[in-house]
Amino acid sequence: MIYITGPTSFWLTALFFFLAVFGRYVLFSLGFWWLFSVSMKDQFAHRAVQTRPRKPGQDWREIGWSIVTSLIFTAIALGVILAYQEGHTLIYTNIKAYPLIWYPISISLVLFAHETYYYWLHRWMHKPSVYRWVHKTHHDSITTSPWTAFSFHPTESTLQAIVIPALLFVLPLHISAVGIILTIMTISSAINHLNTEIYPRDFDRHWLGRWLIGATHHGLHHSQFRFNYGLYFTFWDKWMKTESPDFHRLFKQKTTKIDAGR
């Protein structure tokens, strides 16, 4: 665990975390973009969720907002480190401090709590009185790409960023579990905004796949606005009847064309 011991240490830690947060975003966004839009473009050409072209300069606009988001994430991470040093969080570094079974349970609990928080936050952000001030920046990207993953208004970035740090004050988490959760968050966001369905045919009805959000599921949210509010999982959309009625039809359409030729 990093310790902040003075002004120089503070700014070096801030730089380290910014490079880690923004670098993680660039790494996964660039990786998914290159893999499915360049390297295997022909194999996945028919899997594009939205076919309308992206707006001129959209990539750079999204990257610009993502830099702001990364700065906000960095500031909150620094706050968590300072709180940890004062003994206010429940982060632990000794894997033997809790039974080993707690490790996967703690990750699952955080993902469930994060999903629940985000689903209801997301619905709130779509209220007309809130939308234009908080969430419109993200929805300016109707045709998404992995670069859209961190493209948020600063208010939305802050609202999204506070939940996991808040959980660190009430839920014991090993430091490596925090890293796993943040990596899952980044990968999931890149996949969901890819605008190319990478999951196999019928995965939307698979015992596992039916609960996971992918590019088709989230792409419909960007085009229809009033459906598919989930972050990682579909269960709140299913429970609250907010899953798009077009989802399964579109998923089948996007995956059958490519798979039929195999």
N, C-alpha and C positions, 0 to 999 in steps of 0.2 A: 504494500500500500504506500502511495506517495504521501510525504509529509511536507507541509509548507512551513518554513522556519523564518522567513523574512521577506522583504519586498522583492529581492532578486529571485528567490525561490518561487514566490507567488507568480511573477510574470513568466518565468520559465515553465512553471506548471500550466499556466494558462495557455501558453503557446503549444505545449505538448498536447493538451487536451483538444485544442482547436484543430491541430493537425490530425489527431486521431479521429475526431468526429467527422470533420470535412473529408479527410482522406478515406475513411470508411465509406462515406457516401460516394465519392468519386470512384473508388475501387469497384464497388458492386454495381454502380450505375454504368460505368464504362464497360465492365465485364459483361453484364447482361446485354447491353446495347450491341457490343461487338459480336457476341456469340449468336444472337438471334436476328440482328439486323444486318450483319455483314457476313460472318462466317457461314451461317446456315440460313441465309436469307431466302434462298430458293425453296428449301424444304418447308419453311414456315410462312411462305408468302401468303397463303390462303387463310392463315390464322390471325390476321390483323383484326382486332375487335372493332376499331373505328377506321374507316377508309378515307375520311376527309383529311386533307393535308394539314400538317402542323403550321401554325402561324409563323410568318417571317420573324426571325430573331427569338423564337420561343425558347430554344435551348439556352441561350445566354440569359434571358430573363429569368428562367427557372434556376439556373446556376447562381445568379445574383441573389435571389431570395433564399437559396439554400445556404449561401455564405452567412446571411443574417441569421438564419435558423441555427447554423452551427455555432455562431457566436453566443446565441442565447443558451443553447445546450451546454456550451463550455462554462458560461457564468453559473449555471445551476449546478454543474458538476463541481466547480470550485467551492460553492456553498456546502455541498455534501461532504467534501474533503475536510473543510474546516469544522463542520459539525461532528464528523467522525473523530477528528483529533481531540475534540472536547468530550468525547464519549457519549454523544447524544444519539448516534445511530445504532442499529443492531447488525451492522456489517461485521462479519468475522473472517479471520484469515486462517485459523486452525481448523482443518477439515474434520478433526475429531471432536470439535466442540459440541457438535450435535450428532445424533444417530445418522448414519449414511443415508438412510431412507428419506431423511428430511430434505436432502439435496434436490432430488427430482420433484418432491412434493412442493417445495418452496418455489421452484421455477414455475410449476403448473399453477400455483395459487396466484403468483404475480401476473402470469399471462391471462388468467381468468379475470382478475381484478382490472387489469389494463383494458381488456376487451370490453368489460362492462362499463367502465368509466368512459371509454372512447365512444362506444355506441350511443350513449345518452348525451354526451357532449356533442357528438356529430349531429344528432337530431336537433339539439338546441341551436347549433350554429346555422341550421337551415331555416330558422325562423326569419321571416322577412326583415324584422327590425334588427336582427343580429348579422344576417348573412353578408350584406354589403360592406360591413365594417370589419368582419373577422374572417369569413370563409371564402369570399369572392376571389381573392388572390389565387387560391388553389384551384378554383373552378374556372379560372381564365384558361386553364389547360383542358380543353374538351378532348382533344386527341392527345393522350398522355405518352410519356416515355419514362425510362428509369430516372431521367433528370428531374421529373416532376415529384419524385419521392419526398424531397425536403422543401418543396416550393410552397411556403406558407407565409401569410402575414405574421408579423412579430407577435401580435396578440394570440393568434392561434398556436404559434410555435411555443409560446410560454404555457398556454393551457395544456398543450400536449405533453410538454416536458416535465410538468410538476408531479405527475401521478407516481411514476416509478421512484423518484427520490422520496416522496412522501411515504411510500410503503417501507422504505429502508428505516424509518423511525418506529415502525410497529411490527415488522416481520423480519426475523433473522435470515440473512442471506449471506452465503459465502461470496467473497469478492469475485471468484471466477464465475459464479452463477449470475452475477450482475453482468459480466461480460457476455455470457451466453445469451441472456435476455436481449441485450442491446444489439447483438449480432442477428438474432432472429428477427428483431424489429426492422433492421435495415434490409435484410434479405427479403422479408415478406413485402416490404414497401416497394422494393425494386421490382419484384415479380408482379405485384398487383398493378403497377403503373406501366408495365412493359408494353401494353397494347398488343401483345402477341400471346396467344394462349399456348402455354408450354406443357400443360398437363395432358395426359393421354385421353383418348376417347372413352366415354362412360365414367371418367373419374369423378364427375359431378354426382354420380349415384353410388360410388364406391363407399364402403363403410367408413373409410377415413376421408376420402376426397370430398364427400358431401358436406363436411364440416370446415373445409379449408377454402379461403378466398384466393382467387387467382385473377388473371387479367380480364377475363370475360366478366366475372362477377363485379369487379370494381370499375371496369370500363363502362358498364351500364350505369353505374352511379354517376359518372362524369357526364353521361349523355342524357340521363333521365332525371337526375337530381333527387327524386323523391323515394328512391329505393336503394337497398344495399348499403347500409350505413356501417357495416362491421369493419374491423381492423385486420385481425388475423383469421377469425372464425365466422361461420355463418349462423351460429345457433341463436343469437339475439334476433337476427333478421327473420329466422324461421319462427321463433317463439312469438314475436310481435307482428308477424304477417307483413313484414316490410321487404321481403325478398322479391325482386322483380319477377313478374309472371313471364317475362321473355328469357329469363336466364337459361333454363334447360334447353329450350329450342335453339338459342344462339350458341350455346356451348356445343351442342351436337353438330350444328352447321359448321362451326369453325374447326372442329376436330375430325369430322368424318371425311372431309375433302382430302386432307393430307394423309390420313391413315388408310383411306381406300386404295391408295396407290402403292401400298407397301406389299 
